[in-house]
């Protein structure tokens, strides 16, 4: 096999594979079907050329050469027409149906004439290969070859009307088509009897097959990078590596063939394929061992050739898969902003969500280079929502010049309504058929929108609708719970204050009616004074709980604070209960001593109230195993032998204003003690735990760090039965 024979063979295989691939990806698209026909014509032409090159010279092989000459011409006949037809489709220029039928009918007539001597008179050997001899039919076809230049002119004219990114995506195709038109015309010269280039003694050599290889590579590049021919390719990483290897293979093969054409005598079969194999092995080793050897960590050239298609889709799908982990709308919108701005590379976007309080649609998050010309006031009955509800569409194109955006009056009204946002597309966020938001996206900064972009945005918005709606429902439930808690707190405070004020009110009322108040003072005055003191404590605790405190953190001894808190708690309770403080020694902790003392005193007081007379309460301090390099952790336990906490109350014990000590006056509870304790622990970056068993006692423990982290670790309150 001569090396020159590899050129048409490779061209035939490449274009056959590409034609099948294009048709399979989008069989309904007219441009894909026409390109498939053109690719088949390329393959027939080059496959016939390959076998014609292999026919030995000599009169005895004339018939075989003529057979392959007619075979390859079956492909050549339709190439100018299909090439021109594809160009018109890419440029979105509509051709009357009768013109298309007339053109293809004419070429079908030439196709059948190829069976006769009207199209080809015969073949002749020019030394290095056999060539066809043109008949009248081929002379007619040579005039039709001007359509290849028409196709170039159509693409060039279409390019002038495109934005800068559109020009970039079309330029490689224009270059490849121009090269093919030049070398295609070059290849028909020997068929027409021109064996030497004019005014030179250089023999005409066929370069058309190599030009078709170049054209196929450019089409493949355009499909990968720009979704040419209405085709999108999803590349995973394995496929992307295969594409890299194929690119290296074809680049090396074409380079070796060029060197072979320059000096054919210096190449042997072994040297040719050994050079190609060496290139492939070296490239694959470099790719595996040194993946960033070329590109200085930027991979700019590779990204320009292959595009970021696989990484782009991977990022979008990873974001969609991770949506279920979000439970905070702010965090979700922050990550959504990164996805839209960096991955989709949108110049602007507007996320509009419904405010459930007033049922108006408000701007929730946006990015825009220029502020909109007045934000539209959107209501449930606005034109955009009426359009989506009636049309049942997944998106709306907001540009009038877009052919797909032409439509009925509701569509035009919706477009006018969103015109101030200067958006490109609008996507509805809905749940169970009810629209609660819109995502309006502007232009992309890097390139035009493709069908794949729209498909990804539709998938993203559908998933986003589900998660945003769930978060909003959770927020509504949380708000309802908070309102319910506020109602319970208000009722509890009103009930407690009313009970405490009753003796005071009775005293004042009787005093105003009775001039001699001494008997009343002796009976009611102590009760009234005690209740006023209780109300002051109640109000003080409520104010403390509602304030946003900033602890005065100083390095102090936690062991001394524990002893002081124990003495304070015993003094405040008139019950024969022994309080034992077990501290191992000096424990230095960065803390607010006043708050921590109140924390421990509250816990001890609760234990005293729950313990029978004669029992013991232990307060233990221990150093935990060191887990941080720069600080230690200390654990304080308050253990009693009291009644314990029932299971049904254990999960509510930390809820503000929940109390089981709702009787009596002196030691009655307000339901704020443990809530205040948890808040103090929270302010110190610690953790609070409660465990209890009925009739066996309760253990409350909290952990505090010796030094505060920056920022402080959020507190976690846990209760266990």
Order of alpha helices (4+ residues) and beta strands (2+ residues): alpha-alpha-alpha-alpha-beta-beta-alpha-alpha-alpha-alpha-alpha-alpha-alpha-alpha-alpha-beta-beta-alpha-beta-alpha-beta-beta-alpha-alpha-beta-alpha-beta-beta-alpha-beta-beta-alpha-alpha-beta-beta-beta
